């Protein structure tokens, strides 16, 4: 008796559509965070701002491990050569 009435439910497609919409909303809300959700992908202290000087950018790249010490020293000499 209950199975027959439930099978004739004509709006069965609403449930998957609502689930997909919820997933979409949740994924868009996680923009800028890590996959496990423990915090932002890049902290503000490591971001390169347009107002940063070349030396500040070089310091941040060295601090985050994007360049090694040898490359850092070489570029530092080039940047401070005119001063």
N, C-alpha and C positions, 0 to 999 in steps of 0.2 A: 504494500500500500504506500509506504513512504518512498520507496525507490522509484516507483512509476511517476509520482508527482515531481520528484527532484529531477528526473531525466528530461522532463518536458520544459525545464527552465530555459527560456529563450534568450536570456541575457548572460549566458555563460562566458562570453568573451570579455565582459567588464572586468572580471577578476584579473586575468593576465595583463590587461591594459593598465589597470591601477597599479599592479606590481611593477611593471616596467617604468611607469611614471615615477613611482617612489624610488626606484633604483637610480633613475636619471637625476632626480633631485638630490639624492644623497651623494652621488659621485660628483656633481657640480659643486656641492658644498665643501668637498674635500680638496678643492683646487689649492695648490701651494703647500700641501702637507705631505708628509712621508706616507708610504704605503701602509705602514703599520699604525699610523695615526698618533705617534708619540710626540710630534712637534713639527715645526716648520722645516722644510727641506734645507734652506739656507738661513742661518741666523742673520740678523740685521748687521752685526759687526763685520761680517765677511762680504757684504754686498758692495759692489763698486758703484759709487754715485757719480753723476756727471761733474759734480763740483770737486771731486777728489783730484789731487795733484798726481803727476806721474809717479812720484816717489811713494805716495800713499798706496797707489794701486800695486806697485811693485812689492811693498811691505805686506800687503794683504795676500798677494799671490804666494809669497814665500811662507807666510804664517799658515796658510791653508794647505801647503804642500803641493801646490800646482807647479812650482819650480824648485830646483835644488839649490844648494848653497853656492855652487860654482856659477851657475847661471845668474843667481841673485847678485853676487859680487861683480860679475862682468857688467850687468846692466846698471848697477848702482854707480860704477865708475863712469859709464857713458852718460848717465843722467847728471852727475855732479861735475863733469868735466868743464863745463862753461863757468861754473861758479868760482 
